Amino acid sequence: MITITNAQSYSINKGTEVAYEITYSEGTKVRAVVGNGMIRKEHLKGGVWTLSGKAYVVDHSKQRAAEGIVTTVKEWLVD
């Protein structure tokens, strides 16, 4: 079973964006980056953050994978 081993949030790009990062037990790292009303999902591949899909405008009427990452990180950090 794959579990979350670490979660963190931090600012990037001179404080203009916030990254919400999850590390899974098998070593995979994913993050959602939020800034300027946009959100994007990335994964760490060969030491470089690679975009997964397209960046999109945050729409609070539905939740996509990147918003799920943000929610998971916030919940994990509270516990």
LINNORJO-V708662 format. One line per field, one symbol per residue. ss: DSSP state (h for helix, s for strand, l for the rest). phi: phi as a letter, one per 20 degrees, with the letter a starting at -180 (. if undefined). psi: psi as a letter, one per 20 degrees, with the letter a starting at -180 (. if undefined). A space follows every 50 residues. Layout:
# LINNORJO-V708662
ss->???
phi->???
psi->???
This chain:
# LINNORJO-V708662
ss->lllsssssssssllllssssssssllllsssssssllssssssssllsss ssssssslllllllhhhhhhhhhhhhhhl
phi->.ecedbbbcbecllmecddddcdefeofccbdddalmdcbdccecmncfd fdndfbffcfebcdgffffgfffffffff
psi->pprphqqqqrqrlkjiqppoppprhjippqqpppqkjqqqpqqookjppp pobqqrppoiirpagghhggggggghhh.
